């Protein structure tokens, strides 16, 4: 006959004359073991050290691989295979380095095509690459400030510089900074509006200048990435070269 008893804590006790509890087992054996494990201060510390050690080692190893080994490996491969690109794609005139194909620069003289505005440092600073960080609804972006030319001011200066009407539409890249501040190219539409000024300042025909612009207009990369663009530095160098070729030789 079974005697079933329910304790106050909800434990069901079953008693039977035919069932015997082994002498080496007591009611407190299992709870005591669990309690001893939870109460031991060494267990959580051991688990913490087991997690910290691989985490620290993984950070050190990944830093070494991605921060040292990988860049050095790329440099070792690119230097002999692509020496010009690895050296910064520099543009030289004679023995002097005058710029890079990848970084724009400021041109202020009227006989040169002018680059896109820049917010990188004091302008086209490769060590301070960045944009204005101004949202489209920020009034400073449109109206400017004491130390910052907004879109309205840039548009007025652009129209005045190129002899355009006060309400003439102008390309967006003529009055906005790029995200990097180092964009070396302008759109063909931007270059088209500057042709008249450049031709007049150099004493050339607009057709000759327009022909140079067309020769230095690049299509989308790989034929489908991006839009057509004009390298300002290359175009200005071509202008100088064409002017030197057109000039008559001087007699000594």
C-alpha positions in Angstrom: 0.0 0.0 0.0 1.3 3.4 -1.0 1.1 6.4 1.3 1.2 9.7 -0.6 1.8 12.9 1.3 1.9 16.4 0.0 4.1 18.8 1.9 3.6 22.5 2.4 6.2 23.4 -0.2 4.5 21.3 -2.8 6.7 18.2 -2.6 5.0 14.8 -3.1 6.3 12.1 -0.8 5.6 8.5 -1.8 6.1 5.8 0.8 6.0 2.1 0.2 7.1 -0.8 2.4 8.7 -2.4 -0.6 10.8 0.6 -1.6 14.0 1.4 0.2 16.3 4.4 0.0 19.9 3.6 -0.4 22.0 4.3 2.7 24.4 6.5 0.7 21.7 8.8 -0.5 19.9 11.5 1.5 17.5 14.3 0.8 20.2 16.8 1.0 22.7 15.2 -1.4 21.6 16.9 -4.6 20.7 20.3 -3.2 24.0 20.4 -1.3 26.0 19.7 -4.5 24.2 22.4 -6.4 24.5 24.8 -3.6 28.2 24.2 -3.3 28.6 24.9 -7.0 26.7 28.2 -6.9 28.3 29.3 -3.7 31.9 28.7 -4.9 33.5 32.0 -5.9 35.9 30.3 -8.2 33.4 29.1 -10.8 32.3 32.6 -12.2 35.9 33.8 -12.1 37.0 30.8 -14.1 34.2 31.3 -16.7 35.1 35.0 -17.0 38.8 34.3 -17.6 37.8 31.7 -20.2 35.9 34.4 -22.1 38.3 37.3 -21.7 41.4 35.4 -22.8 40.1 34.5 -26.4 38.5 38.0 -26.7 41.8 39.8 -26.0 43.8 37.4 -28.2 41.3 37.8 -31.1 41.6 41.6 -30.9 45.4 41.5 -30.9 45.6 39.0 -33.7 43.0 40.8 -35.9 44.7 44.1 -35.2 48.0 42.6 -36.3 46.6 41.0 -39.4 44.3 43.8 -40.6 46.4 46.8 -39.4 49.9 45.6 -40.2 50.2 42.4 -42.3 47.4 43.1 -44.8 48.4 46.7 -45.6 52.1 45.7 -46.0 51.1 42.8 -48.2 49.0 45.1 -50.5 51.9 47.6 -50.6 54.4 44.9 -51.5 52.1 43.7 -54.3 51.0 47.1 -55.6 54.3 48.8 -55.6 56.0 46.7 -58.4 52.8 46.1 -60.3 51.1 49.5 -60.1 53.9 52.0 -59.2 52.1 55.1 -60.4 48.9 54.3 -58.6 50.7 53.2 -55.4 52.6 56.5 -55.4 49.5 58.6 -55.4 48.8 59.1 -59.1 50.9 62.3 -59.1 50.8 64.8 -61.9 54.1 66.4 -62.8 55.2 69.3 -65.0 58.8 68.8 -65.8 60.5 67.6 -62.6 58.0 69.3 -60.3 54.9 67.6 -58.8 51.9 69.9 -59.3 49.1 67.8 -58.0 47.3 64.4 -58.1 44.7 63.0 -60.4 42.7 61.9 -57.4 42.7 65.2 -55.4 41.2 68.5 -56.6 42.8 71.8 -56.1 41.7 75.4 -56.2 42.0 77.6 -59.3 41.1 81.3 -59.0 42.5 82.9 -62.1 39.9 83.5 -64.9 41.9 81.7 -67.6 41.5 78.4 -65.7 38.5 76.1 -65.2 37.6 76.1 -61.6 36.9 73.1 -59.4 34.0 72.1 -57.3 33.8 73.9 -53.9 35.5 72.0 -51.0 35.0 71.7 -47.3 38.1 69.7 -46.6 40.2 71.9 -44.2 40.9 75.2 -45.9 40.1 73.5 -49.2 41.1 70.3 -50.9 43.2 69.3 -47.8 44.0 65.6 -48.1 44.6 65.4 -44.4 41.2 66.8 -43.5 38.9 65.0 -46.0 35.2 65.5 -45.3 32.0 67.4 -46.2 30.0 70.1 -44.5 27.9 67.7 -42.4 25.0 70.0 -43.0 21.6 68.5 -43.7 19.5 69.7 -46.6 17.1 71.5 -44.3 19.9 73.3 -42.5 19.6 77.1 -43.2 23.3 77.5 -43.0 23.7 75.2 -46.0 21.5 77.5 -48.1 22.1 81.0 -46.6 25.7 80.5 -45.3 27.3 82.2 -42.3 30.0 84.6 -41.5 32.7 82.0 -42.1 30.8 79.8 -44.5 29.6 80.5 -48.0 26.2 79.0 -48.6 24.6 77.8 -51.8 23.1 81.3 -52.5 26.4 83.0 -52.2 28.2 80.4 -54.3 25.6 80.6 -56.9 25.8 84.4 -57.1 29.6 84.3 -57.3 29.5 81.6 -60.0 27.0 83.5 -62.2 29.0 86.8 -61.8 32.3 85.1 -62.5 31.1 83.4 -65.7 28.9 86.3 -67.0 25.6 84.5 -66.5 22.2 86.0 -65.9 21.1 86.4 -62.3 18.4 83.7 -62.8 20.4 81.3 -65.0 20.3 77.7 -63.9 23.6 76.2 -62.9 24.8 72.7 -62.2 24.5 71.4 -58.6 28.2 70.6 -58.4 29.1 74.2 -59.0 27.5 75.3 -55.6 27.8 72.2 -53.4 30.8 70.5 -51.7 31.4 66.8 -52.3 31.3 64.3 -49.4 35.1 64.0 -49.4 36.0 67.6 -50.3 38.6 66.3 -52.7 36.6 65.7 -55.9 39.0 66.4 -58.8 36.3 66.4 -61.4 33.3 68.6 -62.5 30.4 67.8 -64.6 30.4 68.5 -68.4 27.6 71.0 -67.8 29.7 72.9 -65.3 32.6 73.0 -67.7 30.3 74.2 -70.5 29.3 77.3 -68.6 33.0 78.2 -67.9 34.1 77.9 -71.6 33.2 81.5 -72.5 35.2 83.0 -69.6 38.2 80.8 -70.2 38.2 81.5 -73.9 37.9 85.2 -73.4 40.7 85.3 -70.8 43.1 83.3 -73.0 42.2 84.9 -76.3 41.1 81.6 -77.8 37.9 80.8 -79.6 35.2 79.0 -77.7 35.2 76.2 -80.3 38.9 75.5 -79.5 38.2 75.4 -75.8 35.1 73.4 -76.2 37.1 70.9 -78.2 39.6 70.5 -75.3 36.8 70.0 -72.9 35.3 67.2 -75.1 38.8 65.6 -75.3 39.1 65.5 -71.5 35.6 64.4 -70.7 35.6 60.8 -69.3 32.6 58.6 -69.5 31.1 56.5 -66.7 33.6 54.1 -65.1 33.5 50.7 -66.7 30.8 52.1 -69.0 28.0 52.1 -66.4 29.3 53.4 -63.0 28.7 57.1 -62.3 28.3 60.0 -64.7 30.5 61.7 -67.3 33.1 63.9 -65.7 35.9 66.4 -66.6 39.2 66.4 -64.8 39.9 70.0 -63.9 43.6 69.7 -63.5 44.2 67.7 -66.7 42.0 70.2 -68.6 43.9 73.2 -67.3 47.2 71.6 -68.1 46.0 70.9 -71.7 45.0 74.6 -72.0 48.5 75.7 -71.0 50.0 73.2 -73.4 47.9 74.4 -76.3 48.6 78.0 -75.5 52.3 77.3 -75.5 52.1 75.5 -78.8 50.1 78.3 -80.4 52.6 81.0 -79.3 55.1 81.9 -82.0 58.8 81.2 -81.2 60.7 84.1 -79.7 63.8 85.4 -81.4 66.9 85.8 -79.3 
